[in-house]
Amino acid sequence: IKQYKEGLPPELKVQGPPPGYTDHLFKFRMTIRKNGSTWPGEYPFSPAVHNAYRAIPDPSNNSGIIDGGRPETWPRITKTAINWANDYPGQNGNIPGLSVEFLESPSFRALATREAMLKTLAFLYYLQTELGMSDWSVDNRQGYGGWFSTDWAEWADLPEKYMPILSHFPPFPYVRESRRLVGIKTMTVDDILRDETLGRSLVSKPHSLALGEYPIDIHGKNDSIYLESDLGETKEKIPNDWNGDGGLFQIPFEVFIPEKLDGLLAAEKNISVSRVVNGSTRLQPVTMLTGQAAGAIAAVSVIQKVQPRELRPIHVQAELWRSKSRLSLFDFEDAPNYSASWEGVEAAILYGYMDPLTERFFGVYDEMHWVEVRDALRRAMGIQKFPKRDLQALVTINEFSAWLEDLFKKDIKTYRGVTDGLAGDKVLTKGKLASTVLALLKAAPETKVKK
């Protein structure tokens, strides 16, 4: 919605209270009121707080700086979204949320969508009247209407006077939950618990294909009877501190792939997560990353001519790293994503074959000794016997290359592409070692990779 400072077009004024308006009026008044509280405060809040909650940049607005952290600038907002008092069915009585019939029945879905549109239309009328925002209405520049619209034009029993406004409604509603896959693995609340100080999960997932950072945000009932008891999910496990449960968590390869069915991948709100976890993975920044991950799985499956479950996750991760998609919980200052060692550092952290110097620095320029080289290969590939060297001596790149050829002499054809790229008298660095071990892992046959 937007403010029409030059005057509201007559067709965008809601012509009288829509059907069901009085049913929603109490909830509207308890949420937003003309003389409501500022933020932070208590319900009901003011129109300025409502507009700031989902404020959108307006290129035509020249009224000055608008800062989300400065409430005194919020009255300058001229464009926002309605996403507060218009939840459908909303927190009413004992209704836990939409029935699964919404997913299975086109007729029920059409009815529920229309009821949701009516509730939003009712709030728009409330906004134009009781809230005093008489020059606000739907934004007629969004490109909706025509074929790209809701089915408002087929809504025979709705008074025609509301049609000009409904034509500018989005083409479909935002539905927070959907049918979820039973995958090879199902994420539960324990998988997304995060340390507030570190801003991340404490346990790394080697097969990570995407990151999320949103706190758990469940709408509708979150009592234990509405959660998956077979996964051990209970209301008591849900963090109740909105400000304290944010931070990075990882979404692994196994949640995209059905437990038994081949030829199918999930993304968005369909991945294998509990209802609680869906409260964190359903948000657009996360779903863009899980969508990218699902696409990468599909592409690599086609290239390798195998079912998704038969893939080695590291090959999918390699494709995501090529697109600069971060998969680890760390963001080291000495290994930015444009550096030559970034992918290797990501892999070293995911697979635990090398440790970072500190929380903020990996130590990519540290010079390597044979003991560090040996330990990295042992941790990455499970190798126990190595060509003997003075473990406390520094390692040059040429020496490292010759050592690898000796180590893998029985399978040298497999690793020749890695060793041929190693040459030079400089001392091997930690970043170079991390990248080389990643190359070895990608080249290794399945049976040579440590489980």
N, C-alpha and C positions, 0 to 999 in steps of 0.2 A: 504494500500500500504506500501511497505517497501523498504529500501535501500539495494541493493545487493553489499556489499563492495568487495566481491571476484570476482565481474563481473556479469553483467546482463545476465541471460540465453537468448540465441538468440530468443527463441519463445515468450519471454515476452516483446520484443521490439515492439512497435506499428509500423507496416509496412506501413508508409505513412499516410497522413491525412484521417481520416474516412469520410464517407459521411456526408455532412452538416457542416464540420469543419469551413469553412469560415463564415458561418452564426453566429457562436458562438465566433469567434475570438475577435471581438471588446469587448464583455462582459468579456471574459477571461482577456484581457489586462487591462481593467478598474478595475479589481478585484485584480489580482496578477501579478506582473511584476518582472523581475529579479533584477532590481534596485529600487524596491518599498520601501515604508516606513516601519520603525520599529513600534512596538506597545508601547504606543498609538501613533496614527498618522492619516493620511488620506489615502484614496484609491488613487492608488493601493498599496497593501502591498507586502512585500518581501516573497520569498519562505519560509524563516525561520518562519515568522509569520503564514503562511499557515500551516506549519507542526506542530507548537505549538498549533494551534487552536483546533485540534482534535488528539493530540499526544496520542500514545498508548505505554504502557510498552513493551520493546523488551528484552526478557531474554538473547538474544545473544549479546546485546550491552554492551560492557565493556569500553566505552569511558569516563566514569566519571559521576558525578552528573548532572542530568537534573532537573531544577527547573522552574515551570511555572511562577514564579514571577521574574525570572532573565533572561532577554532576551539574555544575553551573553552566556547562556548555550544551547539555542535553536538549534544552528547549530549541536549539538551532537545528535539530535533526528534522529532515524533510522526507525521509524514506526509511521504511522498516518492514518487518514481516509480522503477521499475526501468528503467534505461536506461544500462547500462554493459557488464556481462559477458554480456548476452543478445542481442547482435547476431546475426542469422541471414542468410546462413550464417556470417558472421564472417570474421575474418582467418585462415582455416585453409588451410595448404598453398598450393596454386597456384590456389585458387578465387577468381576476380576479383570475384564478387558473384552476385546472382540472374541467371538467364538471362532473356532477353527473352520466353521462354515463359511467364513469370509474368504478362505482360501479355496474351498471346494465347490461352492455354489455361486455361479455367476449372478443369479437373481438376488441372492442374499447380499452379495458384494455390491451390486448396484443400489440396493435399498440402503445399506449401511453408508455407502459413499454419499448418497443424497442427504441422509440425515446429518452426516458430518458437514456437508456443504451448507445445509440450512443453519447449523449451529454457528459456523463461521460468518454466514450472512447476518445472522442475528447479532453477533458481536460487532460486526461492522455498523449495523444500525445503532447499537448501544454507543459505539465510539462516536458516531456523527451527532448523536442527540445528547444523552446524559453526560458524556465526557467532554462535550463542547468542541469536538474536533470536526466542525461542520465542513471544512474545506479539505478533508482527507477522504480518500477512497482507493479502490483498486488502481494499480498502476496500469494505464492503458498502453504502455510502451514495451511490455514484456514479450509481445509476439504471440500470445495465446489467442484462442479463437480459431475459427475455421476447423480444419481437420485435426489440428493439434489442440484438443480441448477435452473437457469432461463431456459426459453425455447429457449436458443440460438442455440441449436442443430437443432431446427426445423425452423430456420430462413433462408429460402432457398435463398433469394436474397441478403444476406450479404456476402461479399467476405470471402472466407475461411481463409484467412491469419489472420483474427481477432479472429478466434474461440479459439485458445489457451489462449488468454487473457480473453475473455468472460467466459470461463469455470471456472475462479476463481472469477467471480463477485458474490455478495450475491444472494441468491435464489429468493428474491423479494425486491421491493423498499420500502423505508419508505414513507408512505403516511400520511400527517399530519392531515387530516380530513376525517371523514367518516359519514355515516348516523347516526343521533343521535335520541335517544329515546325521546318521549313525556312522561315524567314520572309523578308520583304523584306530584313531585316538580321539577322545572327546575332552576338550578343555573344561575344567571346573574352576570354581572361584580360587582354589589353591594355586592355580597356574598363573593368576594375575595379581596375587598379593604383592605389594611393592613397598620398599623401604622409603619412607618420606624423606629422610636425610639424603640418601643417595639418588633418589628420583628414578628408581628402577627396581625390577625384580632382583632377587638375590641369587637365583639359580638360572643359568644360561641353558637354552635349548639348542643343541647342535643343529637340528634340522629346521631352524627358523627360516621362514619365507616372507615374513612381514612383521612390522612393529605396530603396536598400538600404545596410546598413552591416556586415553580418556578414563575418567573414574567410572565406577559402576552406576549406571543411571537407568533404573527400572521404573517404568510407568505401569500403573495397574497394581494389582495385589502382589505383594512379595512374601506373604505368609508361607510357611513351610509346605502347606498342602498344595500350593501352586508351583512348587519347585520339584526337581527330579530327585526323589529320595533314593533311587537306585544308584545315583552318582554321589550320594552323600551330601547333597546340597540342602542347607537349612537356612532359615532367616537369620539365625544367630551368626552365621559365617559371613554375612554381607557386611562389609565395612560401612559404618554409619557416619564417618567423618568425610564429608564431601571434599574438604580442602586437603585431606591427608592421604587419600588413596589414589592420587594420580601418579604418573610416572610411567616409564617404559615397561612394556611386557612384550613377549614374542609369541607369534602364531606359527606353529610348526607345520611341516609338510603333511603330516598324517591326518590333519583335520579337513583337508580338501578332498580326501579319497574315501569312497564308501568302504565299509567294513568287508562287504562281500561282492558287491556289484562292480563289474568292469565297464569301461566305456563311458563313465560319468564322472564329472568333477563338480564341486560346489564352490560358490563364492558368496560375497555379500552376506545377507542374513541367513544363508542356508548352510554355512560351514558347521562342522561338528563341534558345537559348544553348548554348554548348559544355558538355561534361560538367564542366569545371573551373568555369565560371561558375555552373552549377547548384549547386555546392557552397556558393555564397553566396546564391543567389536562392531556394532551396528552403525557407528558414526562415519560420515563421509570420508574423512581423512584416512580412516582404517580401511574402509571398503574399497577405496581406490587402490590401496596396496594389496589387499587380498585378491582383488580382481586382476591386478597385474601378475600376482603369483599364480593364480589359476591359469591365466593365459600362457605363462612360461611353462608350467607343467604340461599343458596340452601341446605346445610347440615342440618341446623336447621329446615328448612321447611319440609324436609323429616322426620326428627326425630319426629317432632310434628304433622306431617300429616295435615298440613294446607298450604294454598297458602301463598307466601311470604308477600303479603300485610297484612295478618292477624297476622303476627308475632309482638311481642313486641320487638322493637329494642334493648332493654337492654339484651335480651337473645343472640342476635347476637354479641353485644359488648362483652359479657362475654367470648364468644369463641375467639374473637380476642385478648382480654386481656390475655387469656391463652397462646397465641402465642407471647406475649409481644409486641403487636402492639399498639403503643401510639395513642390515639384518642383525647386527650384534647390539648389545646393550651399552656399548662404550663408543664414545666419540673423542678420539685422541687428538690433541692439538698438533702432534708431530706426524700424524698420518691423515691428512685431509683426503677427501674422496677423489681429488685430482692427482694425488701422488702415485708413483709407480708401485708403492708397497701397500696401498690401501686394501686391495682385495685380499692379499696375503694376511694382513693384520686382522681383517674381519674373520677370515677362516681360522687363524690361530686362536682367536678368542672363542669363537663358536665351538671349535672342536677341542679346545683346551690343550693344544700341543705346545703353546708358549704362554708365559705369564707377562702381564704388563708391568712396566716399571712403577707406575703409580696409577691412581684413578684417572688422571688427565693425560699422562704420557705413556706411550708404549715402549719408547726407547729404540726407535727405528735405526738410529745412527750408532748404537752401541756396537763395539767390536766383539765378534763371537770367538769363543774358545771351543775346542773339540768336545768338551763335556756338554756344552749347550747344544751343539749340533747333534750329538748322540741322543741327548734327552728329548729333543724335538722330534726326531725320527721314531724313537721308541714310543713316545706318547701318541704320535699321529698314526703309526702303522703297526704298532705292536711288535716291532722287530727287537730281538733280544741279543743277537750276535752281530758284532760290527768289526770291521778292519781295525786293528790296533793303532792307536795314536797316543801321543802325550796329551792327556785330557786337559792340562792346564795351558797348553800352547795356543796361540792365536791361529786362525785359519784363513788362508788366502782363498780367493775364488777359484784359482786354478787347482789348488790342493783339494778343495771341496768337490770340484768336478771329478777329479781322479778318484777320490774316495767313494763317490757315488757309483762310478763305473765298476769299481771293485765290489761294492756292496751288492749291486744289482747285476752282476756279470752273467747270471743265469737267465735274466730277463731283460738284457740290455736293449733289445729291440723295442720293448715296451716303453722304456724311459729315455731312449736316445734323444727324443725331441726336447727333453728337459736338460740333459747334460750338455748337449751341443750349444745351448744358449748361455753356458757358464764359462767365462774366460776373463782373465785379468789377474794382475799381481796384487791388487788391493785387498785389504783384509775384508772378509765377509762380514756384512752388517746384519743386525737383527732383522731389519726390514727385508733385506734380500733373502735371508734364511726363511722367513715366514712365507714369502712369495714362492720360493722354490719348493717348499713342502706342500703348498697348495697345488702347484703344478704336478708334483708326484702323486698326490691323492687323486687328482682328476684323471691322471694317466693309468693309475693302478687298476688291475682287474678286481672285480668284486671280492674275490677270495683273499686278496692281499691287503684289504682295508680292515683296520681294527674296528671291531663291532663295539 
